Amino acid sequence: MVRADSGSRQPLSYITNQTLRVSIEAAHTTGLTTGATGQIGVTDQTG
């Protein structure tokens, strides 16, 4: 039963870690895109 528990918990934590990693990557990519757009907008306004 101990092996079954640890075996069932590992995939769950693995899926959770993958989901968090994808979410962080998506947020990071969105941040880069927003930052680039913001810099372009500031450059356009200043220039």
PQR file with spaces between the fields and no chain letter, atoms N, CA, C, O and H, PARSE charges and radii, in Angstrom:
ATOM       1  N    MET     1       0.842   -1.212    0.000 -0.4000 1.5000
ATOM       2  CA   MET     1       0.000    0.000    0.000 -0.0000 2.0000
ATOM       3  C    MET     1       0.870    1.252    0.000  0.5500 1.7000
ATOM       4  O    MET     1       0.523    2.258   -0.620 -0.5500 1.4000
ATOM       5  N    VAL     2       2.005    1.184    0.701 -0.4000 1.5000
ATOM       6  CA   VAL     2       2.887    2.352    0.729 -0.0000 2.0000
ATOM       7  C    VAL     2       3.387    2.642   -0.679  0.5500 1.7000
ATOM       8  O    VAL     2       3.413    3.795   -1.109 -0.5500 1.4000
ATOM       9  H    VAL     2       2.286    0.368    1.205  0.4000 1.0000
ATOM      10  N    ARG     3       3.783    1.599   -1.391 -0.4000 1.5000
ATOM      11  CA   ARG     3       4.262    1.796   -2.759 -0.0000 2.0000
ATOM      12  C    ARG     3       3.152    2.333   -3.639  0.5500 1.7000
ATOM      13  O    ARG     3       3.388    3.187   -4.494 -0.5500 1.4000
ATOM      14  H    ARG     3       3.763    0.663   -1.041  0.4000 1.0000
ATOM      15  N    ALA     4       1.953    1.840   -3.434 -0.4000 1.5000
ATOM      16  CA   ALA     4       0.822    2.303   -4.242 -0.0000 2.0000
ATOM      17  C    ALA     4       0.562    3.792   -3.974  0.5500 1.7000
ATOM      18  O    ALA     4       0.292    4.564   -4.894 -0.5500 1.4000
ATOM      19  H    ALA     4       1.761    1.147   -2.739  0.4000 1.0000
ATOM      20  N    ASP     5       0.650    4.177   -2.693 -0.4000 1.5000
ATOM      21  CA   ASP     5       0.424    5.587   -2.346 -0.0000 2.0000
ATOM      22  C    ASP     5       1.485    6.480   -2.981  0.5500 1.7000
ATOM      23  O    ASP     5       1.161    7.476   -3.627 -0.5500 1.4000
ATOM      24  H    ASP     5       0.869    3.550   -1.946  0.4000 1.0000
ATOM      25  N    SER     6       2.756    6.119   -2.795 -0.4000 1.5000
ATOM      26  CA   SER     6       3.833    6.936   -3.348 -0.0000 2.0000
ATOM      27  C    SER     6       3.739    6.931   -4.873  0.5500 1.7000
ATOM      28  O    SER     6       4.030    7.938   -5.519 -0.5500 1.4000
ATOM      29  H    SER     6       3.020    5.310   -2.270  0.4000 1.0000
ATOM      30  N    GLY     7       3.337    5.804   -5.442 -0.4000 1.5000
ATOM      31  CA   GLY     7       3.219    5.717   -6.895 -0.0000 2.0000
ATOM      32  C    GLY     7       2.105    6.594   -7.413  0.5500 1.7000
ATOM      33  O    GLY     7       2.216    7.165   -8.498 -0.5500 1.4000
ATOM      34  H    GLY     7       3.101    4.986   -4.917  0.4000 1.0000
ATOM      35  N    SER     8       1.029    6.710   -6.650 -0.4000 1.5000
ATOM      36  CA   SER     8      -0.102    7.529   -7.095 -0.0000 2.0000
ATOM      37  C    SER     8       0.159    9.008   -6.828  0.5500 1.7000
ATOM      38  O    SER     8      -0.395    9.875   -7.504 -0.5500 1.4000
ATOM      39  H    SER     8       0.939    6.246   -5.769  0.4000 1.0000
ATOM      40  N    ARG     9       1.000    9.288   -5.849 -0.4000 1.5000
ATOM      41  CA   ARG     9       1.292   10.684   -5.523 -0.0000 2.0000
ATOM      42  C    ARG     9       2.309   11.288   -6.495  0.5500 1.7000
ATOM      43  O    ARG     9       2.215   12.467   -6.835 -0.5500 1.4000
ATOM      44  H    ARG     9       1.451    8.584   -5.300  0.4000 1.0000
ATOM      45  N    GLN    10       3.262   10.500   -6.934 -0.4000 1.5000
ATOM      46  CA   GLN    10       4.294   11.024   -7.834 -0.0000 2.0000
ATOM      47  C    GLN    10       3.693   11.588   -9.126  0.5500 1.7000
ATOM      48  O    GLN    10       4.034   12.712   -9.496 -0.5500 1.4000
ATOM      49  H    GLN    10       3.339    9.542   -6.657  0.4000 1.0000
ATOM      50  N    PRO    11       2.813   10.861   -9.830 -0.5600 1.5000
ATOM      51  CA   PRO    11       2.237   11.425  -11.051  0.2800 2.0000
ATOM      52  C    PRO    11       1.471   12.717  -10.777  0.5500 1.7000
ATOM      53  O    PRO    11       1.513   13.644  -11.586 -0.5500 1.4000
ATOM      54  N    LEU    12       0.774   12.785   -9.649 -0.4000 1.5000
ATOM      55  CA   LEU    12       0.016   14.001   -9.326 -0.0000 2.0000
ATOM      56  C    LEU    12       0.959   15.181   -9.144  0.5500 1.7000
ATOM      57  O    LEU    12       0.727   16.257   -9.695 -0.5500 1.4000
ATOM      58  H    LEU    12       0.739   12.032   -8.992  0.4000 1.0000
ATOM      59  N    SER    13       2.019   14.982   -8.375 -0.4000 1.5000
ATOM      60  CA   SER    13       2.976   16.072   -8.161 -0.0000 2.0000
ATOM      61  C    SER    13       3.684   16.403   -9.461  0.5500 1.7000
ATOM      62  O    SER    13       4.004   17.562   -9.723 -0.5500 1.4000
ATOM      63  H    SER    13       2.208   14.108   -7.928  0.4000 1.0000
ATOM      64  N    TYR    14       3.932   15.378  -10.284 -0.4000 1.5000
ATOM      65  CA   TYR    14       4.597   15.616  -11.572 -0.0000 2.0000
ATOM      66  C    TYR    14       3.703   16.461  -12.465  0.5500 1.7000
ATOM      67  O    TYR    14       4.163   17.408  -13.103 -0.5500 1.4000
ATOM      68  H    TYR    14       3.673   14.435  -10.072  0.4000 1.0000
ATOM      69  N    ILE    15       2.417   16.108  -12.505 -0.4000 1.5000
ATOM      70  CA   ILE    15       1.458   16.879  -13.319 -0.0000 2.0000
ATOM      71  C    ILE    15       1.350   18.299  -12.774  0.5500 1.7000
ATOM      72  O    ILE    15       1.298   19.260  -13.542 -0.5500 1.4000
ATOM      73  H    ILE    15       2.044   15.339  -11.987  0.4000 1.0000
ATOM      74  N    THR    16       1.316   18.430  -11.457 -0.4000 1.5000
ATOM      75  CA   THR    16       1.221   19.765  -10.850 -0.0000 2.0000
ATOM      76  C    THR    16       2.449   20.598  -11.191  0.5500 1.7000
ATOM      77  O    THR    16       2.335   21.777  -11.525 -0.5500 1.4000
ATOM      78  H    THR    16       1.358   17.650  -10.833  0.4000 1.0000
ATOM      79  N    ASN    17       3.632   19.975  -11.103 -0.4000 1.5000
ATOM      80  CA   ASN    17       4.866   20.697  -11.424 -0.0000 2.0000
ATOM      81  C    ASN    17       4.868   21.109  -12.894  0.5500 1.7000
ATOM      82  O    ASN    17       5.263   22.229  -13.218 -0.5500 1.4000
ATOM      83  H    ASN    17       3.724   19.017  -10.832  0.4000 1.0000
ATOM      84  N    GLN    18       4.432   20.218  -13.786 -0.4000 1.5000
ATOM      85  CA   GLN    18       4.389   20.546  -15.205 -0.0000 2.0000
ATOM      86  C    GLN    18       3.419   21.690  -15.444  0.5500 1.7000
ATOM      87  O    GLN    18       3.713   22.603  -16.216 -0.5500 1.4000
ATOM      88  H    GLN    18       4.111   19.308  -13.522  0.4000 1.0000
ATOM      89  N    THR    19       2.257   21.648  -14.786 -0.4000 1.5000
ATOM      90  CA   THR    19       1.258   22.711  -14.964 -0.0000 2.0000
ATOM      91  C    THR    19       1.809   24.041  -14.477  0.5500 1.7000
ATOM      92  O    THR    19       1.642   25.068  -15.135 -0.5500 1.4000
ATOM      93  H    THR    19       2.018   20.906  -14.160  0.4000 1.0000
ATOM      94  N    LEU    20       2.474   24.020  -13.307 -0.4000 1.5000
ATOM      95  CA   LEU    20       3.067   25.259  -12.776 -0.0000 2.0000
ATOM      96  C    LEU    20       4.147   25.774  -13.714  0.5500 1.7000
ATOM      97  O    LEU    20       4.241   26.975  -13.965 -0.5500 1.4000
ATOM      98  H    LEU    20       2.610   23.186  -12.773  0.4000 1.0000
ATOM      99  N    ARG    21       4.967   24.856  -14.236 -0.4000 1.5000
ATOM     100  CA   ARG    21       6.049   25.262  -15.134 -0.0000 2.0000
ATOM     101  C    ARG    21       5.481   25.900  -16.393  0.5500 1.7000
ATOM     102  O    ARG    21       5.984   26.925  -16.850 -0.5500 1.4000
ATOM     103  H    ARG    21       4.891   23.880  -14.032  0.4000 1.0000
ATOM     104  N    VAL    22       4.435   25.300  -16.956 -0.4000 1.5000
ATOM     105  CA   VAL    22       3.813   25.866  -18.163 -0.0000 2.0000
ATOM     106  C    VAL    22       3.202   27.225  -17.851  0.5500 1.7000
ATOM     107  O    VAL    22       3.317   28.161  -18.642 -0.5500 1.4000
ATOM     108  H    VAL    22       4.026   24.467  -16.584  0.4000 1.0000
ATOM     109  N    SER    23       2.551   27.330  -16.693 -0.4000 1.5000
ATOM     110  CA   SER    23       1.927   28.602  -16.316 -0.0000 2.0000
ATOM     111  C    SER    23       2.987   29.684  -16.130  0.5500 1.7000
ATOM     112  O    SER    23       2.798   30.821  -16.562 -0.5500 1.4000
ATOM     113  H    SER    23       2.457   26.570  -16.050  0.4000 1.0000
ATOM     114  N    ILE    24       4.100   29.333  -15.489 -0.4000 1.5000
ATOM     115  CA   ILE    24       5.177   30.308  -15.271 -0.0000 2.0000
ATOM     116  C    ILE    24       5.776   30.721  -16.609  0.5500 1.7000
ATOM     117  O    ILE    24       6.048   31.900  -16.834 -0.5500 1.4000
ATOM     118  H    ILE    24       4.254   28.409  -15.139  0.4000 1.0000
ATOM     119  N    GLU    25       5.980   29.747  -17.499 -0.4000 1.5000
ATOM     120  CA   GLU    25       6.541   30.071  -18.806 -0.0000 2.0000
ATOM     121  C    GLU    25       5.582   30.971  -19.581  0.5500 1.7000
ATOM     122  O    GLU    25       6.012   31.922  -20.233 -0.5500 1.4000
ATOM     123  H    GLU    25       5.759   28.789  -17.315  0.4000 1.0000
ATOM     124  N    ALA    26       4.293   30.675  -19.511 -0.4000 1.5000
ATOM     125  CA   ALA    26       3.301   31.493  -20.218 -0.0000 2.0000
ATOM     126  C    ALA    26       3.280   32.904  -19.646  0.5500 1.7000
ATOM     127  O    ALA    26       3.217   33.879  -20.394 -0.5500 1.4000
ATOM     128  H    ALA    26       3.944   29.902  -18.982  0.4000 1.0000
ATOM     129  N    ALA    27       3.334   33.016  -18.319 -0.4000 1.5000
ATOM     130  CA   ALA    27       3.336   34.337  -17.690 -0.0000 2.0000
ATOM     131  C    ALA    27       4.611   35.094  -18.046  0.5500 1.7000
ATOM     132  O    ALA    27       4.578   36.304  -18.270 -0.5500 1.4000
ATOM     133  H    ALA    27       3.385   32.223  -17.711  0.4000 1.0000
ATOM     134  N    HIS    28       5.734   34.378  -18.096 -0.4000 1.5000
ATOM     135  CA   HIS    28       7.006   35.015  -18.437 -0.0000 2.0000
ATOM     136  C    HIS    28       6.964   35.513  -19.880  0.5500 1.7000
ATOM     137  O    HIS    28       7.395   36.628  -20.172 -0.5500 1.4000
ATOM     138  H    HIS    28       5.760   33.395  -17.913  0.4000 1.0000
ATOM     139  N    THR    29       6.439   34.677  -20.781 -0.4000 1.5000
ATOM     140  CA   THR    29       6.340   35.073  -22.186 -0.0000 2.0000
ATOM     141  C    THR    29       5.406   36.264  -22.329  0.5500 1.7000
ATOM     142  O    THR    29       5.696   37.199  -23.076 -0.5500 1.4000
ATOM     143  H    THR    29       6.088   33.772  -20.544  0.4000 1.0000
ATOM     144  N    THR    30       4.289   36.232  -21.616 -0.4000 1.5000
ATOM     145  CA   THR    30       3.349   37.353  -21.667 -0.0000 2.0000
ATOM     146  C    THR    30       4.004   38.619  -21.131  0.5500 1.7000
ATOM     147  O    THR    30       3.803   39.706  -21.673 -0.5500 1.4000
ATOM     148  H    THR    30       4.054   35.472  -21.009  0.4000 1.0000
ATOM     149  N    GLY    31       4.785   38.477  -20.068 -0.4000 1.5000
ATOM     150  CA   GLY    31       5.476   39.624  -19.496 -0.0000 2.0000
ATOM     151  C    GLY    31       6.476   40.211  -20.481  0.5500 1.7000
ATOM     152  O    GLY    31       6.585   41.430  -20.612 -0.5500 1.4000
ATOM     153  H    GLY    31       4.948   37.595  -19.627  0.4000 1.0000
ATOM     154  N    LEU    32       7.206   39.342  -21.174 -0.4000 1.5000
ATOM     155  CA   LEU    32       8.170   39.825  -22.164 -0.0000 2.0000
ATOM     156  C    LEU    32       7.445   40.551  -23.290  0.5500 1.7000
ATOM     157  O    LEU    32       7.872   41.619  -23.727 -0.5500 1.4000
ATOM     158  H    LEU    32       7.117   38.352  -21.067  0.4000 1.0000
ATOM     159  N    THR    33       6.341   39.962  -23.758 -0.4000 1.5000
ATOM     160  CA   THR    33       5.587   40.583  -24.852 -0.0000 2.0000
ATOM     161  C    THR    33       5.023   41.925  -24.405  0.5500 1.7000
ATOM     162  O    THR    33       5.108   42.915  -25.132 -0.5500 1.4000
ATOM     163  H    THR    33       5.994   39.094  -23.403  0.4000 1.0000
ATOM     164  N    THR    34       4.447   41.954  -23.206 -0.4000 1.5000
ATOM     165  CA   THR    34       3.886   43.204  -22.692 -0.0000 2.0000
ATOM     166  C    THR    34       4.986   44.239  -22.482  0.5500 1.7000
ATOM     167  O    THR    34       4.802   45.416  -22.790 -0.5500 1.4000
ATOM     168  H    THR    34       4.378   41.149  -22.616  0.4000 1.0000
ATOM     169  N    GLY    35       6.124   43.803  -21.959 -0.4000 1.5000
ATOM     170  CA   GLY    35       7.234   44.711  -21.734 -0.0000 2.0000
ATOM     171  C    GLY    35       7.744   45.289  -23.051  0.5500 1.7000
ATOM     172  O    GLY    35       8.033   46.482  -23.139 -0.5500 1.4000
ATOM     173  H    GLY    35       6.273   42.847  -21.709  0.4000 1.0000
ATOM     174  N    ALA    36       7.855   44.445  -24.070 -0.4000 1.5000
ATOM     175  CA   ALA    36       8.323   44.921  -25.369 -0.0000 2.0000
ATOM     176  C    ALA    36       7.328   45.913  -25.950  0.5500 1.7000
ATOM     177  O    ALA    36       7.716   46.953  -26.481 -0.5500 1.4000
ATOM     178  H    ALA    36       7.620   43.476  -23.999  0.4000 1.0000
ATOM     179  N    THR    37       6.038   45.589  -25.846 -0.4000 1.5000
ATOM     180  CA   THR    37       5.011   46.498  -26.361 -0.0000 2.0000
ATOM     181  C    THR    37       5.035   47.810  -25.591  0.5500 1.7000
ATOM     182  O    THR    37       4.898   48.882  -26.182 -0.5500 1.4000
ATOM     183  H    THR    37       5.722   44.744  -25.414  0.4000 1.0000
ATOM     184  N    GLY    38       5.210   47.730  -24.276 -0.4000 1.5000
ATOM     185  CA   GLY    38       5.257   48.933  -23.455 -0.0000 2.0000
ATOM     186  C    GLY    38       6.452   49.799  -23.820  0.5500 1.7000
ATOM     187  O    GLY    38       6.335   51.021  -23.909 -0.5500 1.4000
ATOM     188  H    GLY    38       5.321   46.859  -23.797  0.4000 1.0000
ATOM     189  N    GLN    39       7.599   49.167  -24.031 -0.4000 1.5000
ATOM     190  CA   GLN    39       8.799   49.931  -24.410 -0.0000 2.0000
ATOM     191  C    GLN    39       8.593   50.594  -25.762  0.5500 1.7000
ATOM     192  O    GLN    39       8.973   51.749  -25.953 -0.5500 1.4000
ATOM     193  H    GLN    39       7.694   48.174  -23.958  0.4000 1.0000
ATOM     194  N    ILE    40       7.995   49.871  -26.700 -0.4000 1.5000
ATOM     195  CA   ILE    40       7.741   50.446  -28.029 -0.0000 2.0000
ATOM     196  C    ILE    40       6.797   51.633  -27.895  0.5500 1.7000
ATOM     197  O    ILE    40       7.002   52.675  -28.517 -0.5500 1.4000
ATOM     198  H    ILE    40       7.687   48.933  -26.545  0.4000 1.0000
ATOM     199  N    GLY    41       5.741   51.462  -27.060 -0.4000 1.5000
ATOM     200  CA   GLY    41       4.789   52.546  -26.872 -0.0000 2.0000
ATOM     201  C    GLY    41       5.459   53.760  -26.252  0.5500 1.7000
ATOM     202  O    GLY    41       5.201   54.887  -26.673 -0.5500 1.4000
ATOM     203  H    GLY    41       5.575   50.615  -26.554  0.4000 1.0000
ATOM     204  N    VAL    42       6.320   53.548  -25.251 -0.4000 1.5000
ATOM     205  CA   VAL    42       7.021   54.656  -24.602 -0.0000 2.0000
ATOM     206  C    VAL    42       7.957   55.319  -25.607  0.5500 1.7000
ATOM     207  O    VAL    42       8.067   56.545  -25.647 -0.5500 1.4000
ATOM     208  H    VAL    42       6.529   52.632  -24.909  0.4000 1.0000
ATOM     209  N    THR    43       8.633   54.504  -26.421 -0.4000 1.5000
ATOM     210  CA   THR    43       9.558   55.061  -27.422 -0.0000 2.0000
ATOM     211  C    THR    43       8.782   55.899  -28.431  0.5500 1.7000
ATOM     212  O    THR    43       9.232   56.975  -28.824 -0.5500 1.4000
ATOM     213  H    THR    43       8.544   53.508  -26.389  0.4000 1.0000
ATOM     214  N    ASP    44       7.624   55.410  -28.849 -0.4000 1.5000
ATOM     215  CA   ASP    44       6.826   56.156  -29.822 -0.0000 2.0000
ATOM     216  C    ASP    44       6.368   57.483  -29.224  0.5500 1.7000
ATOM     217  O    ASP    44       6.410   58.516  -29.892 -0.5500 1.4000
ATOM     218  H    ASP    44       7.259   54.536  -28.530  0.4000 1.0000
ATOM     219  N    GLN    45       5.933   57.454  -27.970 -0.4000 1.5000
ATOM     220  CA   GLN    45       5.448   58.677  -27.343 -0.0000 2.0000
ATOM     221  C    GLN    45       6.598   59.670  -27.143  0.5500 1.7000
ATOM     222  O    GLN    45       6.438   60.871  -27.362 -0.5500 1.4000
ATOM     223  H    GLN    45       5.899   56.614  -27.428  0.4000 1.0000
ATOM     224  N    THR    46       7.742   59.159  -26.729 -0.4000 1.5000
ATOM     225  CA   THR    46       8.886   60.038  -26.469 -0.0000 2.0000
ATOM     226  C    THR    46       9.443   60.589  -27.776  0.5500 1.7000
ATOM     227  O    THR    46       9.744   61.778  -27.883 -0.5500 1.4000
ATOM     228  H    THR    46       7.871   58.183  -26.551  0.4000 1.0000
ATOM     229  N    GLY    47       9.579   59.703  -28.776 -0.4000 1.5000
ATOM     230  CA   GLY    47      10.160   60.117  -30.041 -0.0000 2.0000
ATOM     231  C    GLY    47       9.184   60.923  -30.837  0.5500 1.7000
ATOM     232  O    GLY    47       9.501   61.362  -31.942 -0.5500 1.4000
ATOM     233  H    GLY    47       9.334   58.738  -28.689  0.4000 1.0000
